[in-house]
Amino acid sequence: MDTITVGKVIKRYRENKKLSQEVLSGLACVDRSHLSKIELGIRSPTITVLNKLADALGVNPSDILRDVEAETKRC
């Protein structure tokens, strides 16, 4: 899975919810700098972190993965 695409999708979900990185990281109990690196595609989220972010965003992890897959197929 492409880490850049994963980051873009998570960022899109966050921005659609009108949340800052600071707020989302607090809701998900994930360090803000770690979230930033995920969104930039520098780091790949673990399953645990993906679950925490999805829960904080009010979506299923499968929704995020589905969007990543769809985005990947467009390229």
C-alpha positions as CSV (number, residue, x, y, z in Angstrom):
1,M,0.0,0.0,0.0
2,D,1.3,3.4,-1.0
3,T,2.0,5.5,2.1
4,I,1.5,8.8,0.2
5,T,-2.0,7.8,-0.8
6,V,-2.9,6.6,2.7
7,G,-1.8,9.9,4.0
8,K,-3.8,11.9,1.4
9,V,-6.9,9.9,2.2
10,I,-6.6,10.3,6.0
11,K,-5.9,14.1,5.5
12,R,-9.0,14.4,3.2
13,Y,-11.2,12.7,5.9
14,R,-9.7,15.0,8.6
15,E,-10.3,18.1,6.5
16,N,-13.8,17.1,5.5
17,K,-14.6,16.9,9.3
18,K,-13.0,20.3,9.7
19,L,-10.5,19.0,12.2
20,S,-7.0,20.2,12.8
21,Q,-4.2,17.8,13.1
22,E,-4.0,18.8,16.8
23,V,-7.6,18.0,17.4
24,L,-7.6,14.7,15.5
25,S,-4.4,13.5,17.2
26,G,-5.9,14.3,20.6
27,L,-9.2,12.4,19.8
28,A,-7.2,9.4,18.5
29,C,-4.5,9.5,21.2
30,V,-1.8,9.7,18.5
31,D,1.1,12.1,18.7
32,R,0.5,15.1,16.4
33,S,3.9,14.8,14.8
34,H,3.2,11.2,14.0
35,L,-0.1,12.1,12.4
36,S,1.7,14.8,10.3
37,K,4.2,12.2,9.1
38,I,1.4,9.8,8.2
39,E,-0.4,12.5,6.2
40,L,2.8,13.4,4.4
41,G,3.4,9.8,3.5
42,I,6.6,9.6,5.5
43,R,5.2,7.0,7.9
44,S,2.7,4.3,7.4
45,P,0.1,3.8,10.1
46,T,-0.1,0.6,12.0
47,I,-3.4,-1.2,12.1
48,T,-3.8,0.0,15.7
49,V,-3.2,3.7,14.7
50,L,-5.4,3.3,11.6
51,N,-8.2,2.0,13.9
52,K,-7.7,4.9,16.3
53,L,-7.8,7.5,13.5
54,A,-10.9,5.9,11.9
55,D,-12.7,5.8,15.2
56,A,-11.8,9.5,15.9
57,L,-13.0,10.4,12.4
58,G,-16.3,8.5,12.9
59,V,-15.6,6.1,10.0
60,N,-14.7,2.4,9.6
61,P,-11.1,1.6,8.9
62,S,-12.4,-0.3,5.8
63,D,-13.8,3.0,4.5
64,I,-10.3,4.5,4.6
65,L,-8.7,1.4,3.0
66,R,-11.4,1.4,0.3
67,D,-10.7,5.0,-0.6
68,V,-7.0,4.2,-0.7
69,E,-7.6,1.4,-3.1
70,A,-9.8,3.5,-5.3
71,E,-7.3,6.3,-5.4
72,T,-4.5,3.8,-6.2
73,K,-6.5,2.4,-9.2
74,R,-6.9,5.9,-10.7
75,C,-3.2,6.4,-11.2
